[in-house]
Amino acid sequence: MRSIKLNYASSRSPSLLGLGIFALAFIVVVVGLQRYNSINQQLQAIDSTILHLKEESGLKEPNKQVKEKSSTELLAKMDNAKKTADFLLIPWGDVFSSLELASLADSALLSVEPDSKKRQLKITAEAKNKEVMFNYIERLEATPKLSGVYLLKHEILEDVDQHPVRFVLSAKWDEQ
């Protein structure tokens, strides 16, 4: 078998255009580094001047942990205040009068959960049977301040005497 000789070394010399581009790129990098160092030194001088002026005037930099803690506490308090304001803006008088108008002798209102952003109520109630439940839904829909009354779920309570129906409704209140 004959041996193969491989020679990967190029015998060509670099072109003048390639050398010119390399030299130009090298010059741009050197000038960029010098400019970066100059700007960095100016920033350090400005920072030291600011620190010196703060020391002369007696100003102290606030503790970052205290600042972060107070801002998170402030945001939490603002969120709580917004929720309270939204809750107070619900037309409770109209909502309760509508619920009272729709009430039946064989039904009981268990809970009312408002969602002020959607202007919607989630109503949980119990009725003697399905017929009373449907009558209650119709009466709620007929009230002037509530609309879009929908039955979300219902269940017959087998473990309770007389087997009442517990149901959950969704209703929107109308603001005028």
C-alpha positions in Angstrom: 0.0 0.0 0.0 1.2 3.5 -0.9 1.3 6.2 1.8 -0.6 9.4 1.2 1.0 12.7 2.1 -1.4 15.5 3.1 -0.3 19.1 3.2 -2.9 21.5 4.7 -0.6 24.5 4.9 -1.5 27.1 2.4 1.2 28.6 0.3 -0.8 31.7 -0.5 0.0 35.0 1.1 -2.9 37.1 2.6 -4.4 39.7 0.2 -4.0 43.4 0.7 -7.8 43.8 1.1 -7.9 41.3 3.9 -5.0 42.9 5.7 -6.6 46.3 5.3 -9.9 45.1 6.8 -8.0 43.4 9.7 -6.1 46.6 10.4 -9.2 48.7 10.3 -11.1 46.3 12.6 -8.1 46.4 15.0 -8.1 50.2 15.0 -11.9 50.3 15.7 -11.5 47.9 18.7 -8.6 49.9 20.2 -10.5 53.3 19.8 -13.6 51.7 21.3 -11.8 50.4 24.3 -10.1 53.8 24.9 -13.5 55.6 24.6 -15.1 53.0 27.1 -12.3 53.7 29.6 -12.7 57.4 29.2 -16.5 57.3 29.8 -16.0 54.9 32.7 -13.5 57.3 34.4 -15.9 60.2 33.9 -18.8 58.3 35.5 -16.6 57.4 38.5 -15.6 61.0 38.9 -19.3 62.1 38.8 -20.2 59.4 41.4 -17.5 60.5 43.7 -18.6 64.2 43.3 -22.2 63.3 44.1 -21.1 61.2 47.2 -18.9 64.1 48.4 -21.8 66.6 48.0 -24.2 64.3 49.9 -21.7 64.0 52.7 -21.3 67.8 52.9 -25.0 68.4 52.9 -25.7 65.7 55.5 -27.9 63.6 53.2 -27.8 59.9 53.9 -28.7 57.2 51.4 -31.8 55.3 52.5 -31.4 51.7 53.5 -32.4 49.6 50.4 -34.1 46.9 52.6 -36.2 49.5 54.3 -37.1 51.1 51.0 -38.1 47.8 49.4 -40.1 46.7 52.5 -42.0 50.0 52.7 -42.8 49.9 49.0 -44.2 46.3 49.2 -46.2 47.3 52.3 -47.4 50.4 50.5 -48.5 48.4 47.5 -50.3 45.9 49.7 -52.1 48.6 51.5 -53.0 50.3 48.2 -54.4 47.0 46.9 -56.4 46.5 50.0 -57.8 50.0 49.9 -58.8 49.5 46.2 -60.6 46.2 47.1 -62.4 48.0 49.9 -63.4 50.8 47.7 -64.7 48.4 45.0 -66.7 46.5 47.7 -68.2 49.8 48.9 -69.2 50.8 45.4 -71.5 47.8 45.0 -75.2 49.0 45.1 -76.0 47.0 48.2 -79.4 48.5 48.7 -80.5 47.5 45.3 -79.0 44.0 45.6 -80.6 43.3 48.9 -84.0 44.7 47.9 -83.9 42.4 44.8 -83.0 39.4 46.9 -85.8 40.2 49.3 -88.4 40.6 46.5 -87.4 37.2 45.1 -87.5 35.4 48.4 -90.0 32.5 48.8 -91.3 30.8 51.9 -89.7 27.4 51.0 -86.3 28.8 50.1 -83.4 30.1 52.1 -80.5 32.4 51.1 -77.2 31.0 52.3 -74.6 33.4 51.0 -73.9 36.2 48.5 -70.4 36.7 47.1 -70.0 39.8 45.0 -67.4 40.3 42.2 -67.3 44.1 41.8 -65.1 44.0 38.6 -67.6 41.8 36.8 -70.6 43.4 38.5 -71.7 39.9 39.3 -73.1 38.0 42.3 -72.6 34.4 43.2 -75.7 33.4 45.2 -75.9 30.2 47.2 -79.4 29.1 48.4 -81.5 26.2 49.4 -85.0 25.2 48.3 -87.5 22.7 49.3 -87.5 21.1 45.9 -86.6 21.8 42.3 -89.8 23.5 41.5 -89.2 26.1 44.3 -85.6 26.5 43.0 -86.8 27.3 39.5 -89.5 29.7 40.9 -86.8 31.5 42.8 -84.6 31.8 39.7 -87.6 33.2 37.7 -88.4 35.7 40.5 -84.7 36.9 40.6 -84.7 37.4 36.9 -87.9 39.4 37.1 -86.4 41.9 39.6 -85.5 45.3 38.0 -82.0 45.5 39.4 -80.7 41.9 38.6 -80.3 40.3 35.2 -78.5 37.4 33.6 -79.5 35.0 36.3 -78.0 31.5 35.6 -78.0 28.3 37.5 -74.4 27.3 37.9 -74.9 24.0 39.9 -77.3 22.3 42.1 -77.4 19.2 44.3 -80.0 17.3 46.3 -79.0 16.9 49.9 -79.7 13.2 50.5 -78.3 13.2 54.0 -80.7 15.9 55.2 -84.4 15.3 56.0 -86.9 16.2 53.3 -84.0 16.2 50.8 -83.7 20.0 50.0 -81.9 21.3 46.9 -78.8 23.4 47.4 -78.0 25.5 44.4 -75.6 28.2 43.2 -76.7 31.1 40.9 -74.8 33.8 39.0 -76.5 37.2 38.5 -75.4 40.6 37.3 -76.6 43.8 38.9 -77.7 46.7 36.8 -76.5 50.1 37.7 -78.7 53.1 36.7 
